[in-house]
Amino acid sequence: MGGHNILLVLANPEPASFCHALAEAAAGALRTGGHDVTISDLFAQGFNPVAGRHDFLTVADPERFHYQSEQAKAARENAFSSEITAEQAKVAAADILVFVFPLWWGSPPAILKGWLERVLAYGFAYVDGCRFDTGLLRGRRAMIGVTTGGTVERFSPQGVYGPIEGVLYPVRRLALEYMGYDV
């Protein structure tokens, strides 16, 4: 069996962090296993998490900014900004997507949420009628590597935060599985 094309999206600003060590160890092990690994280190890249008209080279409606309509037009006309186009090319080439991030205030850092919103755009990663089992990215896999400042007990059913699966539900179910990924 041949290797996989893996995109590892790293969202931690500190190069000496456990997240970075985790991402580097994962990438090294995967490469040793014969896989091609591309890393998008969002903070190192200076990825802009803020969505706006700057995301597009065209305008669907100059009078009213409706992000999804602008995404649909850009997807039809290959008119996303270069920053989004570069990340979408990485997603398109990857049959496995891996997120590595710290849990901040119960969710990923804003830079990763912005990456999800801007890169996994309407018309590129999802369209009406194609969600979950019929999602545009079905047949691909995704993984989440998350670090926390809390103990295993704090993320247990009896813990103060509840099970980690519930904390990660928005990323796992409402983003990745929504697009068709097997997580």
N, C-alpha and C positions, 0 to 999 in steps of 0.2 A: 504494500500500500504506500502510495506517495505521501509526501508531506503536505501539510495544510498551509494556507496563507492566513496568517493571524495578524490582526490589528489590535495592538495593546494601547488603550487610551489611558494615560496617566494624568491624574488631577491632584497634584500636591506641589506646593511652591518650594518646598525645602529639599534640595538634592541629597542631604544627609538623612532624610526621613526613612522610617521603616517602609513606607509606601514605595519609595524609590528602590530600596534594597529588595523588596518583594518583586517589583516589576523587573529589575535587572536579573534576579535569580530565575524568575519565570521565563524571561526572554532567553537567557542562557540555556536553560534546560530544554526549552522548546527547540532552539536552534540545534542543540546537540542531538535531539530526537529527529532531526531532518526536516523541520518546519521552517518556513520563511516567516520572519517576524518583523513587522513595522511598528515603531513606537511613535505615537503622537503624545508628546509631553506638552500638555496644553499651556502650562505656565512658562516653560522654557520657550515655547513658540510665541508667546504673547498673544494667545488666542483671545479674541474679543468675544465675551459671552453675551453682549447686548445686541439683540435683534433690531433691525431697522431698515430704512430704505437703502442704506449702504450695502446691504446684502445682495443687491440686484443691479444688473446692468441695464435693465429695461424697467418700464413702469406700466403696470396693468391699469391703474386708476390714479391719475394725478390729483384728483379731488379728495379722495379718501383712501388712507392707507389701511388695507386689510391684508395682514401678513400671509394668510393662507392663499389668497388669490394671487398675491405677488409671487409666492413660491410656485404655484401651479404654472404661471406664465414663464417664470425662469426655468422651470424643469422642461417645459415644452421647447423653449428656445435656447437651451444651454446658456442661460444668462445669469448664473449666480456669480457673486464676487469671486475673485481668485482664491481667497482664504477658504470659502465654502467649497468651491470646486476641488481644491486640493484634498480636503478631508473626505469629500464624497467619493473621490477616486480611490482613496484608501479603503473606504467602506465597501465599495463595489468590488474591489479585488480580494477582499477578505471573506473566507468562508467561516472564520471564527473571530468573534469580537470579544475582547477582554477589557473590562474596566477595572482599574486599580485606583482607589481613592480612600481618603479618611472620611469618617462620618462626622460631619459638623452640624450641630443643631438638628440632629435627626435626619439628615439628608446629605447628598454629595455636595461638595463645594459648588458655588454658583457657576464657576467656569465650566463644569461638566454639564450642568443643567442647560446652560447656554449652548454648549456643543450639541446636545440632544435637539434642542429647538431649532438651531440654525442648520445643522448638517443633515439630520434625519428629516428632511423637508417633505412637505406635501408635494406629490408628483415624482419625488425621487424615492422615498422610503415607504410611503403609504399613500393610498388614495381611498376614496369612498368605496365601500363594499369589499375592501381587501384588508382585513384585520385578523389578527391571531392566526388561526389555522389556514386562512387564505391570504395572509400577509405577504407583501412583496418580497420580504426577506426570508420566507419559509425555506426550510432545507439547510439553513445556516444555524450555527450554534453561537451562544454567548455565555460568558462567565463574568461573575462579579467577585473581585478581590477587595475586601473592605477592611480597613483598620479602624479600631475604636479606642477610646480612652477608658472604656468600661470593661468590666470583667465578664466572663461567660455567664456567671450567675445573674448579673444585671440584665442580660439579654435573654433570660430564660422565661418560661411561662409565668413563673412566680416573681420574676425580677421587676425592678422599678421601670424598666424601659419596655418590657414585654419581649416576645421572641423576635430575634433579628429578622426572621422572614417577614414579619409584619412591618418592620422599619424599612426594609428594602423593597416592599411591595410596589411603590410608585415606579422605581427604576425597573424592577424585574417584570412586573405584569403590565403596567400602564405605558411603558416605553418599549422595552425589548420584545416581550411576548406579543404586544400590540402590533409590532412590525413583522411578526412571524418567526422571530428567533426561538429556538429551543434553548432555554436557559438552564 
